[in-house]
Amino acid sequence: MNGAAYEFVTATILAVITTAALFVIGTIIPKPHTEQH
């Protein structure tokens, strides 16, 4: 424990930004086409 105060608002904003960034990256990167068996 480093003694820093937990900022709920800051943590929530960072979590939302990170989640949105992951969704954007997932849609930008094309998925490889898999062959159907």
C-alpha positions in Angstrom: 0.0 0.0 0.0 1.5 3.3 -1.0 -1.0 5.4 0.9 -2.5 7.2 -2.1 -6.2 8.0 -2.0 -8.4 6.0 -4.3 -10.1 8.3 -6.7 -13.3 6.6 -7.8 -14.1 9.1 -10.6 -10.6 9.0 -12.0 -10.5 5.2 -12.0 -13.9 5.0 -13.6 -13.0 7.4 -16.4 -9.8 5.5 -17.1 -11.6 2.2 -17.1 -14.2 3.6 -19.6 -11.5 5.0 -21.8 -9.5 1.8 -21.8 -12.6 -0.3 -22.6 -13.5 2.0 -25.5 -10.0 1.9 -26.8 -10.0 -1.9 -26.7 -13.3 -2.0 -28.7 -11.9 0.4 -31.2 -8.7 -1.5 -31.7 -10.7 -4.7 -32.0 -12.8 -3.3 -34.8 -9.9 -1.7 -36.6 -7.8 -4.9 -36.7 -9.3 -7.3 -39.3 -10.0 -10.8 -38.2 -8.3 -13.5 -40.2 -10.8 -15.5 -42.2 -11.1 -19.1 -41.0 -11.9 -21.8 -43.4 -15.2 -23.6 -42.7 -14.9 -27.4 -42.5 
